Amino acid sequence: MVCTDSNMAADHIAMMLLQYNKKLNISNFLLRANSQSREWTVMPSALKPVSNGTSYETFYSVSNVHVSMYRIFVTTLLHAAKYGSQKSQATHKIQMSHLFIDEAAQASEPATLVPVTGLLSPNGSLILAGDPQQLGPVCIS
């Protein structure tokens, strides 16, 4: 699972990962799960085949069963709450073996805890990535 603080960052990572799959050619390689309220006009067209919609009207909700069919799952930190909620986990519990949080310095601590506490397996690996020289941390008091 790959989580970011923004849709733009999630889209960028998904685009980079899709480049690898051109060589690997793995089916069900990546799912880019979006929130219905995202800004759809800025979503790259290359993500349309691996996304849960291309506009507010074509959006469809993705279940935990659907997520578990993919090798890589990319979404935002706060959208990950949908998949770790008690209601979602009651029907089909998913536990991620690896959780990558990109631009972790930009995200708030509570936002980073959403996928960590709800979706990361107890023996899973958590990778916090980011370049503190590129973007400074955001402090909201």
CNS distance restraints for C-alpha pairs under 8 A (distance, minus, plus):
assign (resid   1 and name CA) (resid  72 and name CA) 5.69 0.50 0.50
assign (resid   1 and name CA) (resid  73 and name CA) 4.74 0.50 0.50
assign (resid   1 and name CA) (resid  74 and name CA) 5.95 0.50 0.50
assign (resid   1 and name CA) (resid  96 and name CA) 6.54 0.50 0.50
assign (resid   1 and name CA) (resid  98 and name CA) 6.17 0.50 0.50
assign (resid   1 and name CA) (resid  99 and name CA) 4.93 0.50 0.50
assign (resid   1 and name CA) (resid 100 and name CA) 6.25 0.50 0.50
assign (resid   2 and name CA) (resid  10 and name CA) 7.86 0.50 0.50
assign (resid   2 and name CA) (resid  72 and name CA) 7.38 0.50 0.50
assign (resid   2 and name CA) (resid  73 and name CA) 6.13 0.50 0.50
assign (resid   2 and name CA) (resid  74 and name CA) 4.75 0.50 0.50
assign (resid   2 and name CA) (resid  75 and name CA) 6.54 0.50 0.50
assign (resid   2 and name CA) (resid  99 and name CA) 5.89 0.50 0.50
assign (resid   2 and name CA) (resid 100 and name CA) 4.74 0.50 0.50
assign (resid   2 and name CA) (resid 101 and name CA) 5.99 0.50 0.50
assign (resid   2 and name CA) (resid 102 and name CA) 7.42 0.50 0.50
assign (resid   3 and name CA) (resid  10 and name CA) 6.81 0.50 0.50
assign (resid   3 and name CA) (resid  74 and name CA) 5.89 0.50 0.50
assign (resid   3 and name CA) (resid  75 and name CA) 5.18 0.50 0.50
assign (resid   3 and name CA) (resid  76 and name CA) 4.96 0.50 0.50
assign (resid   3 and name CA) (resid  77 and name CA) 5.27 0.50 0.50
assign (resid   3 and name CA) (resid  80 and name CA) 7.74 0.50 0.50
assign (resid   3 and name CA) (resid  99 and name CA) 7.49 0.50 0.50
assign (resid   3 and name CA) (resid 100 and name CA) 6.19 0.50 0.50
assign (resid   3 and name CA) (resid 101 and name CA) 4.92 0.50 0.50
assign (resid   3 and name CA) (resid 102 and name CA) 6.40 0.50 0.50
assign (resid   3 and name CA) (resid 115 and name CA) 7.96 0.50 0.50
assign (resid   4 and name CA) (resid   9 and name CA) 6.12 0.50 0.50
assign (resid   4 and name CA) (resid  10 and name CA) 5.59 0.50 0.50
assign (resid   4 and name CA) (resid  75 and name CA) 6.77 0.50 0.50
assign (resid   4 and name CA) (resid  76 and name CA) 4.83 0.50 0.50
assign (resid   4 and name CA) (resid  77 and name CA) 5.60 0.50 0.50
assign (resid   4 and name CA) (resid 101 and name CA) 5.69 0.50 0.50
assign (resid   4 and name CA) (resid 102 and name CA) 5.15 0.50 0.50
assign (resid   4 and name CA) (resid 103 and name CA) 6.51 0.50 0.50
assign (resid   4 and name CA) (resid 104 and name CA) 7.50 0.50 0.50
assign (resid   4 and name CA) (resid 107 and name CA) 7.91 0.50 0.50
assign (resid   5 and name CA) (resid   9 and name CA) 7.21 0.50 0.50
assign (resid   5 and name CA) (resid  10 and name CA) 7.85 0.50 0.50
assign (resid   5 and name CA) (resid  76 and name CA) 5.58 0.50 0.50
assign (resid   5 and name CA) (resid  77 and name CA) 5.61 0.50 0.50
assign (resid   5 and name CA) (resid  78 and name CA) 7.72 0.50 0.50
assign (resid   5 and name CA) (resid 102 and name CA) 7.63 0.50 0.50
assign (resid   5 and name CA) (resid 103 and name CA) 7.08 0.50 0.50
assign (resid   5 and name CA) (resid 104 and name CA) 7.65 0.50 0.50
assign (resid   5 and name CA) (resid 106 and name CA) 7.13 0.50 0.50
assign (resid   5 and name CA) (resid 107 and name CA) 5.54 0.50 0.50
assign (resid   5 and name CA) (resid 111 and name CA) 7.81 0.50 0.50
assign (resid   6 and name CA) (resid  10 and name CA) 6.35 0.50 0.50
assign (resid   6 and name CA) (resid  76 and name CA) 5.94 0.50 0.50
assign (resid   6 and name CA) (resid  77 and name CA) 7.91 0.50 0.50
assign (resid   7 and name CA) (resid  11 and name CA) 5.97 0.50 0.50
assign (resid   7 and name CA) (resid  34 and name CA) 7.89 0.50 0.50
assign (resid   7 and name CA) (resid  38 and name CA) 7.39 0.50 0.50
assign (resid   7 and name CA) (resid  75 and name CA) 7.52 0.50 0.50
assign (resid   7 and name CA) (resid  76 and name CA) 6.27 0.50 0.50
assign (resid   8 and name CA) (resid  12 and name CA) 6.21 0.50 0.50
assign (resid   8 and name CA) (resid  43 and name CA) 7.83 0.50 0.50
assign (resid   9 and name CA) (resid  13 and name CA) 6.29 0.50 0.50
assign (resid   9 and name CA) (resid 102 and name CA) 7.98 0.50 0.50
assign (resid  10 and name CA) (resid  14 and name CA) 6.12 0.50 0.50
assign (resid  10 and name CA) (resid  32 and name CA) 7.97 0.50 0.50
assign (resid  10 and name CA) (resid  74 and name CA) 6.40 0.50 0.50
assign (resid  10 and name CA) (resid  75 and name CA) 6.06 0.50 0.50
assign (resid  10 and name CA) (resid  76 and name CA) 6.49 0.50 0.50
assign (resid  11 and name CA) (resid  15 and name CA) 6.12 0.50 0.50
assign (resid  11 and name CA) (resid  32 and name CA) 7.73 0.50 0.50
assign (resid  11 and name CA) (resid  43 and name CA) 6.97 0.50 0.50
assign (resid  11 and name CA) (resid  44 and name CA) 7.24 0.50 0.50
assign (resid  11 and name CA) (resid  47 and name CA) 7.58 0.50 0.50
assign (resid  12 and name CA) (resid  16 and name CA) 6.36 0.50 0.50
assign (resid  13 and name CA) (resid  17 and name CA) 6.18 0.50 0.50
assign (resid  14 and name CA) (resid  18 and name CA) 6.14 0.50 0.50
assign (resid  14 and name CA) (resid  30 and name CA) 7.66 0.50 0.50
assign (resid  14 and name CA) (resid  32 and name CA) 6.88 0.50 0.50
assign (resid  14 and name CA) (resid  47 and name CA) 7.50 0.50 0.50
assign (resid  14 and name CA) (resid  74 and name CA) 6.68 0.50 0.50
assign (resid  15 and name CA) (resid  19 and name CA) 6.60 0.50 0.50
assign (resid  15 and name CA) (resid  46 and name CA) 7.31 0.50 0.50
assign (resid  15 and name CA) (resid  47 and name CA) 6.96 0.50 0.50
assign (resid  16 and name CA) (resid  20 and name CA) 7.11 0.50 0.50
assign (resid  17 and name CA) (resid  21 and name CA) 6.70 0.50 0.50
assign (resid  17 and name CA) (resid  30 and name CA) 7.99 0.50 0.50
assign (resid  18 and name CA) (resid  22 and name CA) 6.61 0.50 0.50
assign (resid  18 and name CA) (resid  30 and name CA) 7.56 0.50 0.50
assign (resid  19 and name CA) (resid  23 and name CA) 7.54 0.50 0.50
assign (resid  20 and name CA) (resid  24 and name CA) 6.36 0.50 0.50
assign (resid  21 and name CA) (resid  25 and name CA) 5.09 0.50 0.50
assign (resid  21 and name CA) (resid  26 and name CA) 6.34 0.50 0.50
assign (resid  21 and name CA) (resid  29 and name CA) 7.19 0.50 0.50
assign (resid  28 and name CA) (resid  69 and name CA) 6.80 0.50 0.50
assign (resid  28 and name CA) (resid  70 and name CA) 4.92 0.50 0.50
assign (resid  28 and name CA) (resid  71 and name CA) 6.51 0.50 0.50
assign (resid  29 and name CA) (resid  70 and name CA) 5.69 0.50 0.50
assign (resid  29 and name CA) (resid  71 and name CA) 5.09 0.50 0.50
assign (resid  29 and name CA) (resid  72 and name CA) 6.00 0.50 0.50
assign (resid  30 and name CA) (resid  50 and name CA) 6.46 0.50 0.50
assign (resid  30 and name CA) (resid  70 and name CA) 5.83 0.50 0.50
assign (resid  30 and name CA) (resid  71 and name CA) 6.08 0.50 0.50
assign (resid  30 and name CA) (resid  72 and name CA) 4.66 0.50 0.50
assign (resid  30 and name CA) (resid  73 and name CA) 5.82 0.50 0.50
assign (resid  30 and name CA) (resid  74 and name CA) 7.42 0.50 0.50
assign (resid  31 and name CA) (resid  50 and name CA) 5.25 0.50 0.50
assign (resid  31 and name CA) (resid  51 and name CA) 6.04 0.50 0.50
assign (resid  31 and name CA) (resid  52 and name CA) 7.90 0.50 0.50
assign (resid  31 and name CA) (resid  67 and name CA) 7.30 0.50 0.50
assign (resid  31 and name CA) (resid  70 and name CA) 6.38 0.50 0.50
assign (resid  31 and name CA) (resid  72 and name CA) 6.35 0.50 0.50
assign (resid  31 and name CA) (resid  73 and name CA) 4.99 0.50 0.50
assign (resid  31 and name CA) (resid  74 and name CA) 6.17 0.50 0.50
assign (resid  32 and name CA) (resid  47 and name CA) 7.42 0.50 0.50
assign (resid  32 and name CA) (resid  50 and name CA) 5.89 0.50 0.50
assign (resid  32 and name CA) (resid  51 and name CA) 4.75 0.50 0.50
assign (resid  32 and name CA) (resid  52 and name CA) 6.91 0.50 0.50
assign (resid  32 and name CA) (resid  73 and name CA) 6.21 0.50 0.50
assign (resid  32 and name CA) (resid  74 and name CA) 4.86 0.50 0.50
assign (resid  32 and name CA) (resid  75 and name CA) 6.05 0.50 0.50
assign (resid  33 and name CA) (resid  51 and name CA) 5.94 0.50 0.50
assign (resid  33 and name CA) (resid  52 and name CA) 5.77 0.50 0.50
assign (resid  33 and name CA) (resid  62 and name CA) 7.23 0.50 0.50
assign (resid  33 and name CA) (resid  73 and name CA) 7.29 0.50 0.50
assign (resid  33 and name CA) (resid  74 and name CA) 6.21 0.50 0.50
assign (resid  33 and name CA) (resid  75 and name CA) 5.25 0.50 0.50
assign (resid  34 and name CA) (resid  38 and name CA) 6.91 0.50 0.50
assign (resid  34 and name CA) (resid  51 and name CA) 7.15 0.50 0.50
assign (resid  34 and name CA) (resid  52 and name CA) 6.43 0.50 0.50
assign (resid  34 and name CA) (resid  53 and name CA) 7.77 0.50 0.50
assign (resid  34 and name CA) (resid  75 and name CA) 6.38 0.50 0.50
assign (resid  34 and name CA) (resid  76 and name CA) 7.78 0.50 0.50
assign (resid  34 and name CA) (resid  79 and name CA) 7.42 0.50 0.50
assign (resid  35 and name CA) (resid  79 and name CA) 6.51 0.50 0.50
assign (resid  36 and name CA) (resid  55 and name CA) 7.88 0.50 0.50
assign (resid  36 and name CA) (resid  56 and name CA) 5.78 0.50 0.50
assign (resid  36 and name CA) (resid  59 and name CA) 6.05 0.50 0.50
assign (resid  36 and name CA) (resid  60 and name CA) 7.92 0.50 0.50
assign (resid  37 and name CA) (resid  56 and name CA) 7.10 0.50 0.50
assign (resid  39 and name CA) (resid  43 and name CA) 7.45 0.50 0.50
assign (resid  40 and name CA) (resid  54 and name CA) 6.50 0.50 0.50
assign (resid  40 and name CA) (resid  55 and name CA) 5.38 0.50 0.50
assign (resid  40 and name CA) (resid  56 and name CA) 7.17 0.50 0.50
assign (resid  41 and name CA) (resid  55 and name CA) 7.70 0.50 0.50
assign (resid  43 and name CA) (resid  47 and name CA) 7.22 0.50 0.50
assign (resid  43 and name CA) (resid  54 and name CA) 7.81 0.50 0.50
assign (resid  44 and name CA) (resid  48 and name CA) 7.37 0.50 0.50
assign (resid  47 and name CA) (resid  51 and name CA) 5.92 0.50 0.50
assign (resid  48 and name CA) (resid  52 and name CA) 7.88 0.50 0.50
assign (resid  48 and name CA) (resid  53 and name CA) 6.95 0.50 0.50
assign (resid  48 and name CA) (resid  54 and name CA) 5.99 0.50 0.50
assign (resid  52 and name CA) (resid  59 and name CA) 5.89 0.50 0.50
assign (resid  52 and name CA) (resid  60 and name CA) 5.70 0.50 0.50
assign (resid  52 and name CA) (resid  61 and name CA) 7.01 0.50 0.50
assign (resid  52 and name CA) (resid  62 and name CA) 6.94 0.50 0.50
assign (resid  53 and name CA) (resid  58 and name CA) 5.07 0.50 0.50
assign (resid  53 and name CA) (resid  59 and name CA) 4.06 0.50 0.50
assign (resid  53 and name CA) (resid  60 and name CA) 6.10 0.50 0.50
assign (resid  54 and name CA) (resid  58 and name CA) 5.96 0.50 0.50
assign (resid  54 and name CA) (resid  59 and name CA) 6.49 0.50 0.50
assign (resid  55 and name CA) (resid  59 and name CA) 5.96 0.50 0.50
assign (resid  62 and name CA) (resid  66 and name CA) 6.12 0.50 0.50
assign (resid  62 and name CA) (resid  67 and name CA) 6.90 0.50 0.50
assign (resid  63 and name CA) (resid  67 and name CA) 6.35 0.50 0.50
assign (resid  63 and name CA) (resid  83 and name CA) 7.53 0.50 0.50
assign (resid  63 and name CA) (resid  88 and name CA) 7.51 0.50 0.50
assign (resid  64 and name CA) (resid  68 and name CA) 6.16 0.50 0.50
assign (resid  64 and name CA) (resid  83 and name CA) 6.13 0.50 0.50
assign (resid  64 and name CA) (resid  88 and name CA) 6.59 0.50 0.50
assign (resid  64 and name CA) (resid  89 and name CA) 7.56 0.50 0.50
assign (resid  64 and name CA) (resid  91 and name CA) 7.98 0.50 0.50
assign (resid  64 and name CA) (resid  92 and name CA) 5.88 0.50 0.50
assign (resid  64 and name CA) (resid  93 and name CA) 7.09 0.50 0.50
assign (resid  64 and name CA) (resid  94 and name CA) 6.64 0.50 0.50
assign (resid  65 and name CA) (resid  69 and name CA) 6.80 0.50 0.50
assign (resid  65 and name CA) (resid  92 and name CA) 6.18 0.50 0.50
assign (resid  66 and name CA) (resid  70 and name CA) 7.57 0.50 0.50
assign (resid  67 and name CA) (resid  73 and name CA) 6.87 0.50 0.50
assign (resid  68 and name CA) (resid  94 and name CA) 6.91 0.50 0.50
assign (resid  75 and name CA) (resid  79 and name CA) 6.46 0.50 0.50
assign (resid  75 and name CA) (resid  80 and name CA) 6.52 0.50 0.50
assign (resid  76 and name CA) (resid  80 and name CA) 6.28 0.50 0.50
assign (resid  77 and name CA) (resid  81 and name CA) 7.45 0.50 0.50
assign (resid  77 and name CA) (resid 111 and name CA) 5.90 0.50 0.50
assign (resid  77 and name CA) (resid 112 and name CA) 6.24 0.50 0.50
assign (resid  77 and name CA) (resid 114 and name CA) 6.53 0.50 0.50
assign (resid  77 and name CA) (resid 115 and name CA) 6.47 0.50 0.50
assign (resid  78 and name CA) (resid 111 and name CA) 6.11 0.50 0.50
assign (resid  78 and name CA) (resid 114 and name CA) 6.60 0.50 0.50
assign (resid  78 and name CA) (resid 115 and name CA) 7.96 0.50 0.50
assign (resid  79 and name CA) (resid  83 and name CA) 7.90 0.50 0.50
assign (resid  80 and name CA) (resid  84 and name CA) 6.64 0.50 0.50
assign (resid  80 and name CA) (resid 114 and name CA) 6.80 0.50 0.50
assign (resid  80 and name CA) (resid 115 and name CA) 5.71 0.50 0.50
assign (resid  81 and name CA) (resid  85 and name CA) 5.97 0.50 0.50
assign (resid  81 and name CA) (resid 114 and name CA) 5.86 0.50 0.50
assign (resid  81 and name CA) (resid 115 and name CA) 6.56 0.50 0.50
assign (resid  81 and name CA) (resid 118 and name CA) 7.18 0.50 0.50
assign (resid  82 and name CA) (resid  88 and name CA) 7.04 0.50 0.50
assign (resid  83 and name CA) (resid  88 and name CA) 5.74 0.50 0.50
assign (resid  83 and name CA) (resid  89 and name CA) 7.06 0.50 0.50
assign (resid  83 and name CA) (resid  94 and name CA) 7.83 0.50 0.50
assign (resid  83 and name CA) (resid 118 and name CA) 7.86 0.50 0.50
assign (resid  83 and name CA) (resid 119 and name CA) 7.50 0.50 0.50
assign (resid  84 and name CA) (resid  88 and name CA) 6.46 0.50 0.50
assign (resid  84 and name CA) (resid  89 and name CA) 6.16 0.50 0.50
assign (resid  84 and name CA) (resid  94 and name CA) 7.72 0.50 0.50
assign (resid  84 and name CA) (resid 114 and name CA) 7.97 0.50 0.50
assign (resid  84 and name CA) (resid 115 and name CA) 7.04 0.50 0.50
assign (resid  84 and name CA) (resid 118 and name CA) 4.45 0.50 0.50
assign (resid  84 and name CA) (resid 119 and name CA) 5.45 0.50 0.50
assign (resid  85 and name CA) (resid  89 and name CA) 6.04 0.50 0.50
assign (resid  85 and name CA) (resid 118 and name CA) 6.96 0.50 0.50
assign (resid  86 and name CA) (resid  90 and name CA) 5.87 0.50 0.50
assign (resid  87 and name CA) (resid  91 and name CA) 6.99 0.50 0.50
assign (resid  88 and name CA) (resid  92 and name CA) 6.47 0.50 0.50
assign (resid  88 and name CA) (resid  93 and name CA) 7.12 0.50 0.50
assign (resid  89 and name CA) (resid  93 and name CA) 4.16 0.50 0.50
assign (resid  89 and name CA) (resid  94 and name CA) 6.84 0.50 0.50
assign (resid  94 and name CA) (resid 119 and name CA) 6.52 0.50 0.50
assign (resid  95 and name CA) (resid 119 and name CA) 5.10 0.50 0.50
assign (resid  95 and name CA) (resid 120 and name CA) 5.47 0.50 0.50
assign (resid  95 and name CA) (resid 121 and name CA) 4.82 0.50 0.50
assign (resid  96 and name CA) (resid 119 and name CA) 5.82 0.50 0.50
assign (resid  96 and name CA) (resid 120 and name CA) 4.81 0.50 0.50
assign (resid  96 and name CA) (resid 121 and name CA) 5.39 0.50 0.50
assign (resid  96 and name CA) (resid 124 and name CA) 6.73 0.50 0.50
assign (resid  97 and name CA) (resid 120 and name CA) 6.51 0.50 0.50
assign (resid  97 and name CA) (resid 121 and name CA) 5.71 0.50 0.50
assign (resid  97 and name CA) (resid 123 and name CA) 7.34 0.50 0.50
assign (resid  97 and name CA) (resid 124 and name CA) 4.46 0.50 0.50
assign (resid  97 and name CA) (resid 125 and name CA) 6.26 0.50 0.50
assign (resid  98 and name CA) (resid 120 and name CA) 7.09 0.50 0.50
assign (resid  98 and name CA) (resid 124 and name CA) 5.56 0.50 0.50
assign (resid  98 and name CA) (resid 125 and name CA) 4.79 0.50 0.50
assign (resid  98 and name CA) (resid 126 and name CA) 6.10 0.50 0.50
assign (resid  98 and name CA) (resid 127 and name CA) 7.74 0.50 0.50
assign (resid  99 and name CA) (resid 115 and name CA) 7.97 0.50 0.50
assign (resid  99 and name CA) (resid 116 and name CA) 7.60 0.50 0.50
assign (resid  99 and name CA) (resid 120 and name CA) 6.58 0.50 0.50
assign (resid  99 and name CA) (resid 124 and name CA) 7.59 0.50 0.50
assign (resid  99 and name CA) (resid 125 and name CA) 6.25 0.50 0.50
assign (resid  99 and name CA) (resid 126 and name CA) 4.98 0.50 0.50
assign (resid  99 and name CA) (resid 127 and name CA) 6.17 0.50 0.50
assign (resid 100 and name CA) (resid 126 and name CA) 6.13 0.50 0.50
assign (resid 100 and name CA) (resid 127 and name CA) 4.75 0.50 0.50
assign (resid 100 and name CA) (resid 128 and name CA) 6.12 0.50 0.50
assign (resid 100 and name CA) (resid 129 and name CA) 7.19 0.50 0.50
assign (resid 101 and name CA) (resid 112 and name CA) 7.50 0.50 0.50
assign (resid 101 and name CA) (resid 126 and name CA) 7.79 0.50 0.50
assign (resid 101 and name CA) (resid 127 and name CA) 6.18 0.50 0.50
assign (resid 101 and name CA) (resid 128 and name CA) 4.99 0.50 0.50
assign (resid 101 and name CA) (resid 129 and name CA) 5.97 0.50 0.50
assign (resid 102 and name CA) (resid 128 and name CA) 6.33 0.50 0.50
assign (resid 102 and name CA) (resid 129 and name CA) 4.79 0.50 0.50
assign (resid 102 and name CA) (resid 130 and name CA) 5.81 0.50 0.50
assign (resid 103 and name CA) (resid 107 and name CA) 6.89 0.50 0.50
assign (resid 103 and name CA) (resid 128 and name CA) 7.71 0.50 0.50
assign (resid 103 and name CA) (resid 129 and name CA) 5.76 0.50 0.50
assign (resid 103 and name CA) (resid 130 and name CA) 4.29 0.50 0.50
assign (resid 103 and name CA) (resid 131 and name CA) 7.12 0.50 0.50
assign (resid 104 and name CA) (resid 112 and name CA) 7.44 0.50 0.50
assign (resid 104 and name CA) (resid 128 and name CA) 5.72 0.50 0.50
assign (resid 104 and name CA) (resid 129 and name CA) 5.77 0.50 0.50
assign (resid 104 and name CA) (resid 130 and name CA) 5.64 0.50 0.50
assign (resid 105 and name CA) (resid 130 and name CA) 6.20 0.50 0.50
assign (resid 105 and name CA) (resid 131 and name CA) 7.75 0.50 0.50
assign (resid 105 and name CA) (resid 132 and name CA) 6.77 0.50 0.50
assign (resid 105 and name CA) (resid 135 and name CA) 7.79 0.50 0.50
assign (resid 105 and name CA) (resid 136 and name CA) 7.00 0.50 0.50
assign (resid 105 and name CA) (resid 137 and name CA) 4.94 0.50 0.50
assign (resid 105 and name CA) (resid 138 and name CA) 7.28 0.50 0.50
assign (resid 106 and name CA) (resid 135 and name CA) 7.29 0.50 0.50
assign (resid 106 and name CA) (resid 136 and name CA) 7.09 0.50 0.50
assign (resid 106 and name CA) (resid 137 and name CA) 5.12 0.50 0.50
assign (resid 106 and name CA) (resid 138 and name CA) 5.58 0.50 0.50
assign (resid 107 and name CA) (resid 111 and name CA) 6.43 0.50 0.50
assign (resid 107 and name CA) (resid 112 and name CA) 6.58 0.50 0.50
assign (resid 107 and name CA) (resid 137 and name CA) 7.79 0.50 0.50
assign (resid 107 and name CA) (resid 138 and name CA) 7.24 0.50 0.50
assign (resid 108 and name CA) (resid 112 and name CA) 6.46 0.50 0.50
assign (resid 108 and name CA) (resid 138 and name CA) 7.42 0.50 0.50
assign (resid 108 and name CA) (resid 139 and name CA) 7.89 0.50 0.50
assign (resid 109 and name CA) (resid 113 and name CA) 6.36 0.50 0.50
assign (resid 110 and name CA) (resid 114 and name CA) 6.74 0.50 0.50
assign (resid 112 and name CA) (resid 116 and name CA) 6.78 0.50 0.50
assign (resid 113 and name CA) (resid 117 and name CA) 5.75 0.50 0.50
assign (resid 114 and name CA) (resid 118 and name CA) 6.10 0.50 0.50
assign (resid 115 and name CA) (resid 119 and name CA) 5.16 0.50 0.50
assign (resid 115 and name CA) (resid 120 and name CA) 6.57 0.50 0.50
assign (resid 116 and name CA) (resid 120 and name CA) 5.13 0.50 0.50
assign (resid 116 and name CA) (resid 126 and name CA) 7.77 0.50 0.50
assign (resid 120 and name CA) (resid 124 and name CA) 5.91 0.50 0.50
assign (resid 120 and name CA) (resid 125 and name CA) 7.78 0.50 0.50
assign (resid 120 and name CA) (resid 126 and name CA) 7.79 0.50 0.50
assign (resid 131 and name CA) (resid 135 and name CA) 6.66 0.50 0.50
assign (resid 132 and name CA) (resid 136 and name CA) 5.55 0.50 0.50
assign (resid 132 and name CA) (resid 137 and name CA) 7.25 0.50 0.50
